[in-house]
Amino acid sequence: PNQRLWQEKITEGEKYPLAEQGSHIASFAGVRRHLNAARSVGIPDGLLHRRRRAYVYGSRGKNDLRGAQMQVSAPGSCGWQPVGEEPMYLGIEIGGSKLQLGIGTGAGDLRHLVRLPADAGGGAAAIRRQTQEGMHLLLRQSGVSAKELQGGAIGFGGPVDDSSGSVLTSHQVAGWAGFPLADWATQALGIPMLLANDADVAGLAEATAGAGKGLSPLFYITVGSGIGGALILDGHIYRGTGRGAAEIGHLWTEYRLDPWDPGSWCDLEAIASGWGLEKAAALALGVSTRLPDVVQRVADPRVQAVLQRGIRALALGISHVIALVCPRRIVIGGGVSLLGEELFFAPLRQAVQQIAFPHFAGCWEIVPAVLGEAVVVHGALEYARQRLSGQPS
């Protein structure tokens, strides 16, 4: 206590004040965890990382504590956990129609959950206000304080940029394009926050605690109001160059007139997603209809043709995935998948089997997701655990 500590930044030969007026020295394991977490999100060695008088410094490789010190003002500040307790994280799903916030430790452990209808009509600003309100509600209901959380992650319903932590766009809610959501959430919620695509973290959840646990490669598909995908390799999300990958919903799967005319093509999402099926059914039946109504009229040959077209388009997209990646398992979730085995999974497997690369037969399988409506929150918690704990998956 009251001792000024100094840490030499070896690369520049300069000295920086590390901490003072502290009352507790952190454990070696805790220092290692926070030092690795800082490095995992790109904080360079020697950079001051401050929250409630917590300071992390480092100068060497992963798990190397030579030249690393940490001092905190009180037990539990900056997310420190008592010895023997699993660190807790915040997981958030921001979609076009719903907002979910949960607290847990990752790896399938979701302890508290709050679900709210998203105010899509109010745009991005309204949903940000709801996120803050939902955080306060979650903490109040759970009895967990913000300082007990190590950090968190957001699964966002749209493409995101990893390098900037920003939203690229939203196809459902106005006002999100270019918004630095990770930085905003870190400041607004008071804990380190990460940003990821919702399909990516949903796939991560199913790969680490759901229908694909222990299997790699795993390909996840959500077939709901839109269609998203995720490729999970050895328990980690594959993101290409940092703006996304596995966007199966945007594969061109059908054209109307001229295959060389881009305007003639339809992507998979336009054909096989929930809104794509509803639009096609409305044209076939001559009346506006919702997906549950479509299911109720499944005996109608016109409805059968709509569903068959959607399943064949999805099968074509999956056949491309198999040819390129040959995943051990393909896990499918989302509202359309709730059509069930007879109407959805059985005909889909049959259609894929007919057109998939024959030499990969027996290497892949198609199964339903198991984590339900909270899958994105599960995945956000696991993503935060992987990125912020410094521990392996």
N, C-alpha and C positions, 0 to 999 in steps of 0.2 A: 504493500500500500504506500501511496505517496512517493513512489520511486519512479523517476523518469527512466524509461527504457529506450534504447536506441537500436535501430536495425540498419546495418549497412547494406545499401543496394549495390551489390557487387558489380553489376554491369556498368554502372556509371561512377562508382567509387564515391557516392554521396551518402550522407547520413540523414535520416529522417526520424523525428520523434514518433515513437510507436504508441505509447499510451501513458497516461498518468492519472492520479486520483482514483485508481482502481482498488477493489477490495478482494477480488478472487482471481486466481490464475487458472486458466482452462486446462483441461487434461490434454495429454499428448494426442489421444485418439480424437478428441474434439478439435484440436488445432489442425490435425491432418484432414479431418472431414471438411472443415471450413476452408482451408487452404486449397484443397482439391476442387471444392465447389467454386471458389473464386476463379480458379484457372479454367474450369470447364465452361464457364460462360464468358471467357475472354478477358478477365481482369488481369492485366500484366503484373508480373512480380514487382513488388515494391509499391504498388498503388494502394492508397489508404481506402479501406472499405469500412464505412462507419454506419452504425445504427445502435443507439443507446450505448455509446462508448465502447463499441466492439471494433477491434482493429485486427486485420489480418495482413501479414507480410510474408513473402516467400522469395527465395532466390534460386531454387533448384528444382529438381524433377519431382514427379508425382510420388507422394508418400515420403519424400525426403524432408525431414524437419530441421536439418541444419540451417540455421539462419532464419527460422520461422518462430514468431512469438505471438501470443495472443493474450489480451487482458480484457476482462469485462467488468462492468460496474456492479453487477449483482447476479446471482444464480438465476438462470432462466431468461436473462435479457438476450436480445438478438437471436431468439429461437433455441438457446441452449436447453437441453433436456436433462433431467436427473439421470444418474447412471442406471442402466438397465431398462429405461423406457425407450420405446421406438419413437423417433422424431415424427411429428405430424405435419401435414401439408394441406394447402387449400387447392381444391380442384374446381374449375368453373367451366361450364358450357354456355357459350353465347351462340344461339341459333336464330333463325328467322322468326320462329314462333314460340320458343321457350328459352328460359334462363334457369340454369341449375347451378347450385353451389354446394360443395361437400367438403368435409374434413375427414382425413384418414391418413394411413401410413403408406399407401400404395400397395402393389402386389395383391390387389383384390380386397384390401381392407378399407371399407368405406363406413365410417362410424356415424356421421351426421350428414343429413341432406336437406336442402331447401329447394323447392321447385316453384317457379313463378312464370306466368305467361309474359312473354316479351312484348313490350310496347313498340311493335314494329312501326306503327303509324307515326310515332314520335321521333323516329329516326335514331341514329347512333347516339345522340346526346341523351335521349330518354333512356336508352338501354344502359348507358354508363351510370346514370343516376340510379337506375334499378339495381345495378351491380353493387354499388356502394350500400344501398339500403338492404339488399339481400345479404351482404357480408355482416352487417350489424345484426340482422335477424338471426343468421346462422350462429354467430358467436353467442348471442343471448340465449338461444334455445339449447345450444350444446354445452354451455358453461365453460367453453374454452376461450382463453384470452388470446389476442393477436400475438403477444410476445411468445406464446408457446408454439407458434407455427414457424417452421424453418423457411417457408416460402411457399410458392404455389405456381400453378400453370393454368392457362386458359386454352381450351379447345374451341377454336373459332370456326363458324360456318362459312368458310370461304378461303381463298388462297392467301397465304401470308409469306412475308419475307423474313427468313431466319436471321440474316445479318443485321437488320435494323429493328427487328421485333415489331414490324408494322403490318397492318392489313393492306393487301394489294387491292382488293375490292370485295364487295358483297353483292350477290345477285338478288338479294331479298330485302335488304334494308338500306336506305339512303344514308349517306354521310360517313361511311366507313373508309372510303378509298384513301390510302396513304396515311391513315391515322396511326400514330406510334402507340399502339395499345399496350405493349409490355411496359414501356416507360410510364404511361399514364396509370396503369394498375399498380405499379410499384409505389408511386407517389400517393395515389388515392387510398390504397389499402394498407400501406405502411409496412409491407413485407416484400422481399424480392420475388418478382413475378416473371414467368416465361410465357411465350406465345407459341401456339402450334395450331395446325389444321385439325378440325374436329374428326375427320375420317382417320387421319393418322393416329391420333391418340386412342380412338376407338379400336383400331386395329392393334395397337400396342396393348390395350387392356385384354382383348381376346387372346393375344399371343402369350401373355404372362399370367393370366388368371382365368381364362375362359376356354372357349372351344378349341383353341390352338395351343394350349399350354404345352411347352416343351418341344414344339415342332418348329422347324425352320427349313426353308423359307416358308413364311405364311403370307397369304394374300387375303386382305379383308375388303369386302364390298358392302357398302350401305346403299340399299335401294329404298329410298323414301321419297320425299318431295323432289329431291334431286338424286344423283348417283355419285358417290365418291368412292375412292379406293385408297388402300395403304399396303405397302410392302414392308414386312417386318423380317429383318435378318438377325438371327441370334439374339432375339429379344430387344432389338433396337430399330427405330424407324429409319427407313432409307429415304433421304430427301433430295437425292440428285445433287444439283449444284446449290441448293438452298432455297429454291422457290417452290419446291414440290416435286412429286413424282407419283406414279401409279394412278394418274387421273383417268381411270377407265371410263368414267361417264362422258368424257370428251373424245372418245374414239369415234371416228366416222364408221357407221355400221350399215347405212342404207342410203341409196340415192333414188331419185324419182325419174329423172329424164336422162341427162347427159352426165356420165361419170367424171368428165373433165370440167364440169361447171360446178364450182364450189357452192353455188346457190342451190344446187339440186340435192346436196347431201344433208342427211340428218345425223346428229351424233346420238350416241346410245341414250343419253339422258332425255332427249326429246321423244324417244320412243318407249323406253321401258321404265322410266321413273313414275312415281305416283301421279304427278300432274300430266305427264305424257299419256299415261293410260286413260286418265279421266278425259283429256281432250279428244283422244281417239274414240272413246266410248260415246262421248257427246255427239260427235260427227256421225257415228254409226247408228245411234238410236234416235237422233234428232232432238234430244233434250239434254239440258245441262245435268250432269251427274257427278257424284263423289265416289271415291273408291269403294266404300262399304256398300253403296247402292249397286255398283258394278258387280260385286261379289254376289249380292242377292239375286242378280239376274244372270248368273253364270250358265244357266241352261239355255239361254238365248244364243243361237249360233253366231249372231253378230258380236256378242260379248266374247264368246269363245275365240273368235278370229282376232279380236283386239289383244286378248291375253296371250294367244299363241304368237302373234307378231312380236310382242314385247319380250317373251321368253326366248324366242329365236334370236332376237337382236342381242340379248344379254349373253346367250350361249356363244354367239360369234365373238363378242368381246372377251369372254373367258377363254375361248380357244386361242386367241392371240396371247393372252397372259400365259397360258400353259406353254405355248411355243417359245416364248421369250424367256420365261423365268422358271417354268416347271415347279411351281410351289408344292410343298408336301401336302398342304391343306388349303382350301379356299373356304373362308368363313363368310357367310352372308347374313347381314342384319338389316334393320330398317323396316318401315311400315309395310312395304309391299311383300317382304319375305314372310310376314304374318299370314299371308294367304295359306301357308301351310304345306305339308308334304304332298298332298294329292294335287292341288292346283298349281303349286309353284316348284318345289324342290324335285319331285319325281320327273316331271316333264323337262325341267332344266337339265338334270343330269343326263337324261336320255339324249337331249339335243346336243349337249357338249360332247358326249361320247361319240356321236356320229361324225363330228367334224374336227375334233381335236387331233393334234399330231399323233399318229397311231403308235409311234415308237415310245411315247411317254405313257402309254396305257398302263394303269396299275400304280403309277407313281403319285397320283393326285387323288383327292377326294373333295366333295362339296358337302358342307354341313351348315346347319343354322347356328347363328350366334346364340350365346347363352346369358349374357350379362344384362340384357334388357335395356330399359329406358335410361338407366344411369351409366351406360357404358362409356360415354365421353368423359364423365366426371371420374370414373375409375381410371381411365387412361391419362387424364390430366394429372391425377395424383401420382401415378407411376412415372410419368414423364418428369414431374418435379423431383421425385425421389431419385431418379437416375441422374439428373443434371445437377441437383443441389446438394446431394448427400456425399458425393465423392465415393460412393460404394458401388460395386459392380452389380449388374442386373441379377 
